[in-house]
């Protein structure tokens, strides 16, 4: 618990300070990846059922059978090396404004990849019809910060920072007596980011250190996602889903690429136990990885959830999760005390290289939501 508190403090500090981070071609960097889906191999096209449903497939709003409003929602993701950033930030030694500070930082973090993501916002969801009509909205700030220092002989700092402000609202509409669900979500995104390489030679030549204010790019745009869910007539509540994400042009900032994805899920109850299984096939048209069209291991994800003491059709008091994505396993737990308080924890590995096993980044996620 103390370690998680420190991670949250570090996330808040880094978020306010606007520190840089690195961008890797191998990482998908999807908006709104939440602790539940990440624990289940980052599945969710047919199985999402919480406040991040609109980020995966608007039709999965039909998996929500109640209502809630939360404020705040806080989620912090951090790599194993990120606590070293917290230590430097705590002592005020992470300014990188002077040549000595830049030399010291490159020496201390050579070969490491500190990563931190910070999500803060509010969500509201309401079920209108039990057949599958629900409405929902997210108001979220998401900051991603990632640092990597490479090349021991002549250190170079690869850096990237991104701040997104996401506003979205959606609806799921049941058809054919609830067997088929159509979903749509409208997104508005404001983005500010900076990406750069700063090497030892730049520090020696006293080249000004890049910042978000002086070297950042920004932009805003809007778009729609359209998805569907087909519910089969089975006791296991098997569902098949798909989603089309429209490309969103963010002007000078990195665009949101279009994506076509499919998924399937099942839910089966065994008394006080509930089992959920899920599988996703993401990025069907290789928009996120145009140079890697045949590696389906990067696109195929699996996940499972075991819930204890069901409270509704989509919630249990305790949940234990596991999954497989990008060639790596993931695990997670959740304690659900009504919408007054939800606490979750996840461990997963993100591949930041070009293939599984090249450059894995081990990460932890802490989540807390308070509402009614």
N, C-alpha and C positions, 0 to 999 in steps of 0.2 A: 504493500500500500504506500509506504514511504517513497519507494522508487517511482511509482506511478505519479505521486504528487510532484516529485522533482521533474518528471517528464512534462507534466502539464505546465509547471512554472517555466521550464525551458522553452516550451512551445510558445507561450504567451510572450516571453521576452524576445524570442527570435522573430515572431510575427510583427511585433511593434517595431523592432529594429530594422526590419526589411533586409536581412542578410541574404547573400546569394546562395545558389545551389546549382548542381550539375544536371544536365539533361543527357540522357542516353538513348540511342536509337532503339535499343531493345525493350524499353519500358513503354507500356501503353499510355499511362497517365490519364486514365479515364476520370472524369469528374464524378464526384459523389460515391466513390467506392466506400462501402460501409463495413463495419466490423463483422456483421453477420455473414454477408456474402463473401468477404475475404476469408473467413474461417471455413466456409464451405467451398473453397476453391475458386472464389470470385464468381460463383454462379448467381443467377437471379432473373434470367429472361422469362422463366415460368414460375420460379419459386419465391421471388421477392414478396414480402408481406409486411414491411415496416415503413418507416418514414423515408427511406431511400428508394422506395419502389419506382418513383417517377424517373430516377436516374437509370434504371435498368429496362423497364418496359411499362408504359402507362397502363396497359391492360392488366398488369398485376395489381392495380388498385382494387380489382375484384376479389383479391385475396384478403382484403381488409373487411371485417364484419362488425366493426364497432366505430368509435370516434375518439379523437383526442387532440389536444393542443399542447405543445411543449415549448417552453422557453425558460432557460436556454437548453440547447442541445450542444454538447461539446464532445469532440472526438480528436484524439491526438495519436498520430502514428510516428514512431521513431525507430531508427536503426540502432544497432547495438553500440555504434560509435558516437551516437548523438550526445550521450551524457558528458563526453569530454568538452563539447561545445558549451554545455551548461556550466561546467566548471570554469571555463574561460570567461563566459559572460558574467558569472557571479562575481569574479574578481575584477571585472572591468578591463580585461586584457584582450578582448576580441574586437578591436576597433579596425585593425588593418589599415590604419591611416599613415603610419610611419614605416620606413624601410625595415627597421629592426623588427617591428611587429609582423611584417609580411614574411621576413626570413624565418622568424621563430614559428609562425603558424605552419609554413610549408615543411619545416623540419619535424614538428610535432605530429603532423597528420599525414606524413608520406605513406602512401599505400592504403589509406583509410577512406571510407565513404560515409561520412555523417549525413543522415537524411532525417527530415522531420516534416510532417504535414499537420496542419491545424485547421479543423473545421468548426465553425461556430455559427449557430443560426436558430431558426424556429420553424416548426412544421405544424400544419393543421390538416386533419383528415376526417372525413365524415362519410359513413355508409348510408346511402339513401334507400336502396332496395337490396334485400338479401340475395336476390338473383345475381347480383354482381355490379350494381351501379354504385360507384363511390366517387367522391371528388376529393382533391387534395392539392396542397401547395407547399413549396419550400422557399425559404428566404435564408440564403446561406452565403457565408464568406469562407473561402478555402484558400489557404496559403501553403505553397509547396516550396521547401528549401532543401537543397541538396548540394553537398560539397565533395569533391574528390581531388586528391593531390596525387599525381602520378610522376613517373620518371625520376628515380632516386638520384641519378647523376646530375640532372638539371631540372629540379622540381617545377612542375606546372600545375596551377590550380584551375581546374575546370569548374565553372560556376553557372548557376541558373537560379533565378527566383521568380515565382509567379504568384500573383494575387488575383483571385476570381471572385466576383460578386454575382451570384446566381439567383435569379427569381424565376420561378416556374410554377405553372398551375395546370392541372390535367383532370380528365374524367374518364371513367370506364363505363361503357354502355353495353348492357346485356342484350343478346338477341337469341331467338330460337329457345325461349324459356330458360335462358341462362346457360345454354350449352356453348354458345359462341360469344366472346367478349371482344369488343373493339375499344381501343384506348387511344387517346391523343393528349399530348402535352405541348404547351407553348413555353419556350425558354427565352429569357433575356439574360445575356451574359456581358459583363464588363470585365476586361482583363488588362492587367499591367504586368510586364515581365522584363527580365534582363538575362542575357546569356553571354558569357565571355570566357576567354582563356587568359590567364595572367601568369607569366613565368618568372623565373629567377632573373632572367635578363631584363625584363620589364622593371622589376624592383630595383635592380642595379642602376638602370637608366633613370630611375625615379619617375616612371610613367604614372600619371594619376590613376589611382585604383578605381575601377568602374563601380558605379552605384546605380540603383534603380532610378534615381532622380535625374542623373546626368546621362545615362546610357540606355535607359529602359524604353520599351515600346509599349504602346497601349492601343486599345480598340474596344469596340462594342458592337454587338450584333444580336439577332434573334432568329429563331427557327422553330421547327416542329419535329416531334417524334411521333410516329404512328405505329401501334402494335396490336397484336391479337393474342387471345388465349382460346384454345379449344378444349372443353372439358369432356372427357370420355365418361360413359356411364359405367363406372366401376366403383367398388367399395374402397379401392385404394386412391381415389380422387386423382387419377392420372390426368395431367394437363400437358398440352403441347402449345408452345408460344413462339412468337417471332416479333421482331421490331425492326423498323427502318428509321435510322437517325439521319436527319437532314444535315448537310454541311452548313456550318455557320461561319460566315466571313467576319473576322474580327479586325479588319483593316490592317494596321501595322503589326499587330500581335498575331501569334500562331492561331490559325483557324481551328475550329472544331471539325474534324473530318467526318464524312458520312460513314455509316456502318450498317450492315445488314447482319443480324444475328438470330439464331434459333436456340430453343431450349425445351427441356421436358422436365417434369417433376411428378412426384407421387407423395401422398401422405396417407399413412395407415395408423390407426389407433389400436392399442393393445391395453385396454383398461386405463391405468394411470400413466401409461407410456405412449408416446407418439413418435413415430419414425417418419422423417422426411428425406427423400432422396432427390437429387437434381443433377442434370448434365446440361452444359451449354456448349454451343459451337459459335464462336465469336468471329467478327471480322471476316465474313464469308468472301467478300470481294477484295480482300487484302489491301484496303485503304490505309490501314495503320502500318503495315509492313509491305510496301510495294515490291521490295527486292527479295521477299521471302514468301513466295506464293504456295510452296509445297509443304512447309513445316506446320502441319496441323497440330503438333504437340503444343505449339504456342497458342493455339486457338481453342483447343478442347479442354474443358474444365469439368471436374466432378465434385460433388459434395454430398454430405449427409448430416442430419441433425437428429439427436435423440432428446426429446423433451419429457420432463417429469412433471406430473400433476397439471394436466391441461386446464386452462382457465377459460378459453374460448376456442373457436375453430382455428385461430391463427396465433394463439399465445399459450405458453406454458410457464410455470413458476421458475423452473430451472431448465436450461438447455445446454447440451454438450455437442460440439460440432467438429467436423473434420472434413478435409477436402484435398484436392490435388490440382495444381495449376502450374504451367510453365516448367514442368518436370520436378516440382517440389511439393511436399505435403504442407498442410496448414491445420491449425487447431484453434478452438475457441470455446468460451463459456459465457453464459448470461444468467443474471438474476433479474426476474421481472416481478416488481411489486405494484402491479397496476401501472397506469400511466403517470402516477405520482412520482415514480422513480424506476429507471431502467439502468442497469450497470452491466457492461460487457467488456470482455477482454479477448484478444486474438493474437496469435503468433503465426506469421507467414513469411515466406521468402519470395522476393521479387527478383527475377532475372534482369539485370541491367546491361548484360552483354548481348551478343548476337545469337547465342545459342545456349541451351540449358547447360549449366555447369561452368560457364566461362567467368561470370562475375556476379555471383549471387549476393543479395543484400538481405540479411535477416532483420525482420522488423516486428515491432510490437504495437498493438492498437489498444488504447483505453477509451471507453465510451461511457458517457453519463447523460441522462436525459431526465428532466423534471417538468411535470405538467399536470394536466387533469383530463 
